[in-house]
């Protein structure tokens, strides 16, 4: 009987270990900030899109050349719904990440914290603060207005450009027609003067007046 109980205990421990391993990733995700979860969700979306890329290599190369040009700060790819523009942008985002660029992903409307320019700015501020190891970043005192978010973003952009002049940040926006809030159409959430090593790669439907 004692041997039987010992075997049951060992079996239970094995089952518990398997369950813990199974849910470890989920538990880890639950410990992430909402910004980290949102960026991870955007990356999963883009990676899935990029996996289906199979054509338009010439267009991709042309866009890479445009982004490499220091005079290009904002590059917008327009097309009809289902034309493959999101797949192209996703492919470029993944390629740049593999090449060592700093790539910030934002899929508009993909989750409940990716629908407005304030959501966008909050995530950008979090991303840049992590890159800069900015001790002034305090998630418990998160700025919530467009003006305050933009002011903080501009400061972080300046610091990024000054500290890492040899690096390049590419802000990837997919589905801009779904983005709401202040400053969407004129990209007014960006600094008035965008640093040379920061570019925006975006896509939207043809009928979106941006």
N, C-alpha and C positions, 0 to 999 in steps of 0.2 A: 504494500500500500504506500509506504514511504517513497519507494522508487517511482511509483506511478505519479505521486504528487510532485516529486522533483521534476519528472519529465513534463508535466503540465506547466509547472512554473517556468521551465526553460522555454517551452513553446510559447507561453504568454509573453515572455520577454522578447522572443524573436518577432512575434507579431507586432508588439509595441514598437520595436526598433524599425520594422518595415513601415508602419504607419507614420512614425516620426519622419522617416526619410521621404515618404511620399508627400507629406505636407510641409516639409522644410522650406521649399521654395515659396509656397503660399504664405507661410508664417513670416518669412523674410520680407516678402512684398508688403505685408501688413505693417511692418515696421518702417517702411519707406515713407517719406513725406509725400504729400499729394502732388508736388511738382515732379518728384522722381517717378511716381506712378504714371503721371500723365505723359512724361517724356518717354518712358518705357513703352507705353501703349502706342505712342506715335511711331516709335522705332519698329515695333512689331508690325504695324500697319504698312510702313514703308518697305520693310524687308520682304513682306509678303508680296507687295506690288512689284518690287524689283526682281523677285524670283521669276516673274512671268514676262520679263523683258526679253524680246526676241527680234526686234527690228529697230529701225531708225537710228542706227549707230552713227551715221553721218551727222544727224541733227544733234545728237549728244556731244559729239566732238566739237561742233560749232558752238554749242552753248558753253562748253568747257573753255574754249578760246575766249569767248566773251567775258566769262567770269574771271579769267586770268588777267584780262586787261584792267589795269589799275583805274581806268576812267569809268569802269562799270561798277556801279554801286547796287543797282536794282535791275534784276532781269525777270521779266514776266513772260510765261508761256501761256498763250490763250488757245482754246480749242473747244469744239462742241463736246457735250457730255458723252463719254465713252470713246473719245478719240485717242486716248492713250497718254494724255499729258501728265496725269498723276504717276503713271508708270515710268515715264521719262524722268520726272523730277525725283522719284524714289530711287531710280537707278543711279542718278547723279549723286544723290545724298549718300548712298551706300558706297559708291566709288570714292568719293571724297573722304569719307570716314576711314576707309581702308588705306588711303594714302596718307593718313595722319593729320588731316585738317580737323579743326574744331567745328563740328557740325551740330547745330541746334535744330531739332525737329519739332514742327508744330502742325498737326493735322487739324484744320479748323472744323469744329463741330464733332470731332471724333469721340469726345467724352464730355462730361458735364462741367469740366474746367478748361475747355478749349473753344469757347464760343465768342469771346469778346476781346477787345484790345487790352483790357485790364488783365484778363487771364494770360494773354500773350506776354505782356510786360512783366507780370509777376514771375512767370516761368523763366523769362530771359534774365531777370535780375538774379534769380536763384542760380541759374546755370553759370552766369558770369562770376557770381560771388564764389561758387565752388571752384571755378578755374583760378580765381585770384586768391583763394583762401582768405576771403575778406572777413575779418573778425567782426566787422560791423553788421554783418548779416544776422538778423535775429528773427527767426520764423514766428516767435511769439508776438512780435510787433510788426506784422506784415502790413505794408502800405496798401491801401485799397482804392484810392482815387486815381483817375487817369493822370492828373497833373503830377501827383507825388510819385507814381510809378515811373512816369516818363523822366522826371528829374533824376531819379535814382538810376534809371537805365542809362541815361546820358553820362552820368558820372562814371559808371562801371565801364561803358564803352571807351571813354577817355583813358581810364586806368589800364584797360586791356591793351589798347593801342600803344600806350607808352611803355608798358612792361614787356609786351610780347610783339615788338614790331616785325619780327621775322615770321610770326605765325599768322594764320588767316582764319577768321570766323565766317562761316557761311550759315545764314539763317534761312532755313527751309520752311516755306509756308505752302501747304497743300490745301486747295479748295478755298481760296480767298473770298469767293462769293458768299460763303457761309459765315464769314467773320462779321461781327457786329460791334457797335460801340463807336467811340470818338476816334477820328483820324484814320478810318479805314481807306477811303478812296484816295486820299492824298498822301498816304504813308506818313501821316503827321505824328505817328508814335515814334518814328525814328528821330535821331538827332538832326538838327538843321544842317550840320556838316558831318557827313558820315566818314569815319576814319578810313584810310586807304586799305586797311587789312580787314575790313568788314564788308560783306556783300549779302544781298538778299536774293534768294532764288525762290520764285513763287509761280503758282499756276492758278488759273481761274477759267470759268466758262467765257465764251466769246462775247456774250451779251452783258458781261459785268463791266461797268464803266469805271475802270480804275486807271 
